[in-house]
């Protein structure tokens, strides 16, 4: 039986072409997701009954407050803002006091000439709680906001009632290659003109956008550096709520985190990815309310 062989000079261009097509497909998928995210980000249909700025550790933190009841703090992710939770605030504020802040260097909050870290941003949330005379809060964090929530639950267990993590990771090892590539290439960052424009319209220091982006790149790629023993110290009842198609955090990493947080449960939103709080907000809101009311 004769087996025909392709010459190597024919295979190499074909493999190169396939690689280019795969990378192009990845970029287009991320571009589509990013544009959908930004489109929602620009659409603001709610207005806060209370908003203010507090000074803390050399920066000015902007926050908004809605509703009455047990306090719930919303913490957004990389290069996001309060607007990231536009689909959660109206529903959750019917049952709870919702406090949403712009992390330092994000939204309307200022930055300082120092590195950004999840620990520092967790301290900012603690300072906000002190300013508002809040003894204990539920914490909901999305993406990097979930990592900040983890830091809070470990460093300040007495301040965290229940903890909800969406698309969070306790180590950079949990990031998928897709996530690392998108961060390094700033596909989801402020080098996109629309995102840059949004930042510049909101932030007191509009020219600082790319500085903050580069700081956050380093933070995401090298933090957090938590271990199983740290997760075991979390006292708060915890819900890990991910889209079943989460593309930025490895599934095995999420399972590992759930296994080492003592009082945690893991739920997946069907047919959803990292942007479930936007694309599947009704299902996400239902899971959040059910967990908080338990």
Kinemage of the C-alpha trace (Angstrom):
@kinemage 1
@onewidth
@group {chain A} dominant
@subgroup {mainchain}
@vectorlist {calphas} color= white
{ca unk a 1} P 0.000 0.000 0.000
{ca unk a 2} L 1.439 3.334 -0.991
{ca unk a 3} L 1.047 6.292 1.356
{ca unk a 4} L 1.382 9.709 -0.230
{ca unk a 5} L 3.392 12.288 1.730
{ca unk a 6} L 3.032 16.038 1.674
{ca unk a 7} L 6.329 17.846 1.264
{ca unk a 8} L 7.340 19.877 4.338
{ca unk a 9} L 7.426 23.076 2.324
{ca unk a 10} L 3.697 22.598 1.667
{ca unk a 11} L 2.753 21.814 5.279
{ca unk a 12} L 4.503 24.780 6.920
{ca unk a 13} L 2.502 27.508 5.101
{ca unk a 14} L -0.701 25.570 5.790
{ca unk a 15} L 0.047 25.281 9.510
{ca unk a 16} L 0.959 28.966 9.632
{ca unk a 17} L -2.317 29.899 7.947
{ca unk a 18} L -4.296 27.752 10.419
{ca unk a 19} L -2.536 29.405 13.361
{ca unk a 20} L -3.367 32.862 12.011
{ca unk a 21} L -7.024 31.892 11.583
{ca unk a 22} L -7.227 30.549 15.150
{ca unk a 23} L -5.676 33.708 16.579
{ca unk a 24} L -7.961 35.869 14.449
{ca unk a 25} L -10.991 33.949 15.668
{ca unk a 26} L -9.886 34.418 19.285
{ca unk a 27} L -9.405 38.139 18.757
{ca unk a 28} L -12.788 38.573 17.083
{ca unk a 29} L -14.509 36.669 19.910
{ca unk a 30} L -12.872 38.890 22.530
{ca unk a 31} L -13.572 41.992 20.459
{ca unk a 32} L -17.269 41.078 20.247
{ca unk a 33} L -17.457 40.399 23.992
{ca unk a 34} L -15.660 43.637 24.788
{ca unk a 35} L -17.885 45.734 22.562
{ca unk a 36} L -21.013 44.209 24.105
{ca unk a 37} L -19.607 44.955 27.554
{ca unk a 38} L -18.797 48.560 26.640
{ca unk a 39} L -22.210 49.054 25.061
{ca unk a 40} L -23.844 48.102 28.356
{ca unk a 41} L -21.290 50.115 30.282
{ca unk a 42} L -22.347 53.294 28.498
{ca unk a 43} L -26.035 52.655 29.235
{ca unk a 44} L -26.919 53.935 32.654
{ca unk a 45} L -30.562 53.649 33.624
{ca unk a 46} L -30.281 54.204 37.375
{ca unk a 47} L -29.406 57.195 39.534
{ca unk a 48} L -28.133 57.041 43.122
{ca unk a 49} L -30.046 58.629 46.015
{ca unk a 50} L -26.653 59.088 47.678
{ca unk a 51} L -23.165 59.589 46.277
{ca unk a 52} L -20.003 60.926 47.826
{ca unk a 53} L -16.221 60.927 47.809
{ca unk a 54} L -14.082 59.903 50.776
{ca unk a 55} L -10.340 60.492 51.205
{ca unk a 56} L -8.288 57.412 52.058
{ca unk a 57} L -4.589 56.582 51.853
{ca unk a 58} L -3.742 59.387 49.446
{ca unk a 59} L -6.669 58.886 47.045
{ca unk a 60} L -10.290 59.960 46.789
{ca unk a 61} L -12.789 57.109 46.523
{ca unk a 62} L -16.122 57.670 44.812
{ca unk a 63} L -19.091 55.598 45.939
{ca unk a 64} L -22.854 55.440 45.551
{ca unk a 65} L -25.548 54.036 47.843
{ca unk a 66} L -28.996 52.658 47.002
{ca unk a 67} L -31.875 51.163 48.962
{ca unk a 68} L -32.200 50.125 52.605
{ca unk a 69} L -31.556 46.992 54.621
{ca unk a 70} L -28.519 44.821 55.232
{ca unk a 71} L -25.490 46.435 53.557
{ca unk a 72} L -24.038 44.821 50.433
{ca unk a 73} L -20.850 46.144 48.831
{ca unk a 74} L -20.304 45.668 45.092
{ca unk a 75} L -16.693 45.545 43.874
{ca unk a 76} L -16.053 45.705 40.119
{ca unk a 77} L -13.193 44.229 38.114
{ca unk a 78} L -10.256 45.375 35.998
{ca unk a 79} L -10.816 48.786 34.398
{ca unk a 80} L -14.498 48.645 35.313
{ca unk a 81} L -16.595 51.004 37.422
{ca unk a 82} L -19.878 51.176 39.317
{ca unk a 83} L -21.607 50.974 35.938
{ca unk a 84} L -20.389 47.384 35.628
{ca unk a 85} L -23.230 46.424 38.002
{ca unk a 86} L -25.957 48.340 36.188
{ca unk a 87} L -27.983 45.118 35.838
{ca unk a 88} L -27.666 44.192 39.528
{ca unk a 89} L -28.191 47.496 41.374
{ca unk a 90} L -31.892 48.100 40.585
{ca unk a 91} L -32.931 44.566 41.599
{ca unk a 92} L -30.676 44.110 44.642
{ca unk a 93} L -31.476 47.577 46.027
{ca unk a 94} L -35.117 46.552 46.396
{ca unk a 95} L -34.013 44.224 49.198
{ca unk a 96} L -30.700 45.563 50.541
{ca unk a 97} L -28.642 48.691 50.994
{ca unk a 98} L -26.338 48.529 47.985
{ca unk a 99} L -23.011 50.338 48.214
{ca unk a 100} L -20.982 50.427 45.022
{ca unk a 101} L -17.579 52.040 44.697
{ca unk a 102} L -15.122 52.871 41.965
{ca unk a 103} L -11.827 51.206 42.883
{ca unk a 104} L -8.843 53.538 43.166
{ca unk a 105} L -7.728 54.721 39.743
{ca unk a 106} L -11.022 53.536 38.222
{ca unk a 107} L -14.240 55.322 37.370
{ca unk a 108} L -14.388 58.576 39.323
{ca unk a 109} L -11.839 57.579 41.993
{ca unk a 110} L -8.355 59.047 41.882
{ca unk a 111} L -5.028 57.261 41.803
{ca unk a 112} L -1.628 57.908 43.345
{ca unk a 113} L 1.976 57.319 42.308
{ca unk a 114} L 2.170 53.809 43.749
{ca unk a 115} L 1.502 50.230 42.568
{ca unk a 116} L -2.017 48.848 42.643
{ca unk a 117} L -2.649 45.645 44.544
{ca unk a 118} L -5.680 43.670 45.647
{ca unk a 119} L -4.615 44.090 49.265
{ca unk a 120} L -4.474 47.889 48.962
{ca unk a 121} L -7.876 47.975 47.277
{ca unk a 122} L -9.287 45.706 49.995
{ca unk a 123} L -8.055 48.241 52.561
{ca unk a 124} L -9.905 50.938 50.615
{ca unk a 125} L -13.159 49.015 51.031
{ca unk a 126} L -12.468 48.680 54.759
{ca unk a 127} L -11.895 52.448 55.000
{ca unk a 128} L -15.196 53.011 53.195
{ca unk a 129} L -16.974 50.779 55.696
{ca unk a 130} L -15.459 52.747 58.575
{ca unk a 131} L -16.536 56.023 56.978
{ca unk a 132} L -20.106 54.727 56.674
{ca unk a 133} L -20.075 53.182 60.184
{ca unk a 134} L -20.723 49.703 58.827
{ca unk a 135} L -19.729 46.901 61.183
{ca unk a 136} L -20.267 44.034 58.739
{ca unk a 137} L -21.259 43.686 55.086
{ca unk a 138} L -22.016 41.170 52.407
{ca unk a 139} L -19.385 41.405 49.674
{ca unk a 140} L -20.029 40.760 45.980
{ca unk a 141} L -16.986 40.859 43.722
{ca unk a 142} L -16.785 40.319 39.977
{ca unk a 143} L -13.458 39.407 38.366
{ca unk a 144} L -10.723 41.365 40.143
{ca unk a 145} L -13.448 42.531 42.505
{ca unk a 146} L -13.788 38.916 43.616
{ca unk a 147} L -10.045 38.802 44.277
{ca unk a 148} L -10.408 41.930 46.422
{ca unk a 149} L -13.262 40.180 48.228
{ca unk a 150} L -11.011 37.193 48.913
{ca unk a 151} L -8.378 39.492 50.413
{ca unk a 152} L -11.027 41.114 52.619
{ca unk a 153} L -12.421 37.791 53.824
{ca unk a 154} L -8.913 36.624 54.767
{ca unk a 155} L -7.509 39.852 56.242
{ca unk a 156} L -10.715 41.130 57.879
{ca unk a 157} L -12.980 38.127 58.567
{ca unk a 158} L -14.929 40.060 61.190
{ca unk a 159} L -16.114 42.546 58.534
{ca unk a 160} L -17.410 40.097 55.928
{ca unk a 161} L -20.813 38.484 56.403
{ca unk a 162} L -21.392 36.560 53.178
{ca unk a 163} L -19.054 36.502 50.189
{ca unk a 164} L -20.040 36.112 46.537
{ca unk a 165} L -17.270 35.575 43.982
{ca unk a 166} L -17.870 35.789 40.232
{ca unk a 167} L -14.991 34.938 37.910
{ca unk a 168} L -12.395 35.229 40.684
{ca unk a 169} L -9.035 33.507 41.166
{ca unk a 170} L -6.748 33.056 44.179
{ca unk a 171} L -3.571 32.750 42.092
{ca unk a 172} L -2.392 33.872 38.633
{ca unk a 173} L -1.966 30.171 37.891
{ca unk a 174} L -5.738 30.070 37.603
{ca unk a 175} L -5.821 32.367 34.572
{ca unk a 176} L -6.466 30.714 31.231
{ca unk a 177} L -4.050 31.306 28.341
{ca unk a 178} L -6.853 33.271 26.693
{ca unk a 179} L -7.024 35.603 29.673
{ca unk a 180} L -3.257 36.086 29.818
{ca unk a 181} L -3.109 36.840 26.112
{ca unk a 182} L -5.968 39.321 26.258
{ca unk a 183} L -4.419 41.179 29.208
{ca unk a 184} L -0.953 41.303 27.694
{ca unk a 185} L -2.377 42.555 24.409
{ca unk a 186} L -4.813 44.919 26.182
{ca unk a 187} L -7.674 43.524 24.100
{ca unk a 188} L -9.951 44.069 27.113
{ca unk a 189} L -8.096 47.179 28.238
{ca unk a 190} L -8.161 50.881 27.697
{ca unk a 191} L -6.142 50.895 24.508
{ca unk a 192} L -9.479 50.519 22.763
{ca unk a 193} L -10.683 53.995 21.775
{ca unk a 194} L -14.209 53.560 23.162
{ca unk a 195} L -13.003 52.308 26.528
{ca unk a 196} L -10.391 55.059 26.673
{ca unk a 197} L -13.066 57.662 25.953
{ca unk a 198} L -15.311 56.257 28.697
{ca unk a 199} L -12.473 56.423 31.224
{ca unk a 200} L -11.534 59.958 30.249
{ca unk a 201} L -15.114 61.150 30.555
{ca unk a 202} L -15.425 59.826 34.122
{ca unk a 203} L -12.029 60.018 35.813
{ca unk a 204} L -10.688 63.199 37.475
{ca unk a 205} L -7.307 62.489 35.847
{ca unk a 206} L -8.258 61.481 32.290
{ca unk a 207} L -4.666 61.339 31.065
{ca unk a 208} L -3.855 58.657 33.639
{ca unk a 209} L -5.828 55.933 31.874
{ca unk a 210} L -2.964 53.973 30.346
{ca unk a 211} L -0.903 54.330 33.524
{ca unk a 212} L -3.659 52.631 35.524
{ca unk a 213} L -4.078 50.015 32.798
{ca unk a 214} L -0.412 49.065 32.985
{ca unk a 215} L -0.573 48.902 36.780
{ca unk a 216} L -3.592 46.607 36.601
{ca unk a 217} L -1.909 44.403 34.013
{ca unk a 218} L 0.869 43.730 36.519
{ca unk a 219} L -1.610 43.174 39.327
{ca unk a 220} L -3.670 40.664 37.360
{ca unk a 221} L -0.681 38.777 35.967
{ca unk a 222} L 1.158 38.473 39.316
{ca unk a 223} L -1.570 38.577 41.990
{ca unk a 224} L -3.140 37.367 44.153
{ca unk a 225} L -0.638 35.026 45.754
{ca unk a 226} L -3.000 33.150 48.056
{ca unk a 227} L -2.605 29.528 49.135
{ca unk a 228} L -4.845 26.732 50.331
{ca unk a 229} L -4.151 27.662 53.959
{ca unk a 230} L -5.350 31.216 53.247
{ca unk a 231} L -8.567 29.958 51.706
{ca unk a 232} L -9.077 27.653 54.695
{ca unk a 233} L -9.073 30.726 56.963
{ca unk a 234} L -12.138 32.225 55.278
{ca unk a 235} L -14.986 32.242 57.779
{ca unk a 236} L -17.664 33.818 55.593
{ca unk a 237} L -20.255 31.659 53.928
{ca unk a 238} L -19.212 31.841 50.278
{ca unk a 239} L -20.918 31.455 46.922
{ca unk a 240} L -18.722 30.959 43.873
{ca unk a 241} L -20.949 31.908 40.952
{ca unk a 242} L -19.442 31.451 37.484
{ca unk a 243} L -20.695 31.138 33.958
{ca unk a 244} L -20.366 27.524 32.838
{ca unk a 245} L -18.345 28.796 29.868
{ca unk a 246} L -16.026 31.024 31.939
{ca unk a 247} L -13.174 31.798 29.566
{ca unk a 248} L -10.726 33.650 31.814
{ca unk a 249} L -10.452 31.326 34.844
{ca unk a 250} L -9.540 27.652 34.548
{ca unk a 251} L -12.298 25.271 35.604
{ca unk a 252} L -9.904 23.196 37.715
{ca unk a 253} L -8.819 26.351 39.543
{ca unk a 254} L -12.421 27.218 40.400
{ca unk a 255} L -13.020 23.679 41.660
{ca unk a 256} L -9.828 23.898 43.718
{ca unk a 257} L -10.927 27.173 45.285
{ca unk a 258} L -14.321 25.758 46.162
{ca unk a 259} L -12.691 22.685 47.727
{ca unk a 260} L -10.498 24.744 50.073
{ca unk a 261} L -12.945 27.442 51.238
{ca unk a 262} L -14.639 25.678 54.189
{ca unk a 263} L -18.196 26.963 53.916
{ca unk a 264} L -18.538 27.468 50.179
{ca unk a 265} L -20.803 26.346 47.408
{ca unk a 266} L -20.230 26.447 43.668
{ca unk a 267} L -22.895 27.230 41.098
{ca unk a 268} L -22.733 27.706 37.347
{ca unk a 269} L -24.943 29.899 35.186
{ca unk a 270} L -25.894 27.839 32.107
{ca unk a 271} L -24.784 29.048 28.680
{ca unk a 272} L -22.854 31.987 30.172
{ca unk a 273} L -19.232 33.096 30.391
{ca unk a 274} L -17.275 35.704 32.384
{ca unk a 275} L -19.858 38.337 31.469
{ca unk a 276} L -22.793 36.467 33.012
{ca unk a 277} L -23.718 39.454 35.272
{ca unk a 278} L -24.563 41.303 32.043
{ca unk a 279} L -25.589 38.617 29.562
{ca unk a 280} L -27.522 36.505 32.094
{ca unk a 281} L -28.307 39.115 34.713
{ca unk a 282} L -31.713 37.716 35.650
{ca unk a 283} L -30.263 34.316 36.526
{ca unk a 284} L -27.306 35.917 38.332
{ca unk a 285} L -29.554 38.214 40.360
{ca unk a 286} L -31.805 35.315 41.326
{ca unk a 287} L -28.845 33.269 42.590
{ca unk a 288} L -27.470 36.245 44.529
{ca unk a 289} L -30.785 36.981 46.237
{ca unk a 290} L -31.387 33.335 47.074
{ca unk a 291} L -27.926 33.005 48.635
{ca unk a 292} L -28.179 36.227 50.645
{ca unk a 293} L -31.597 35.300 52.001
{ca unk a 294} L -30.536 31.819 53.180
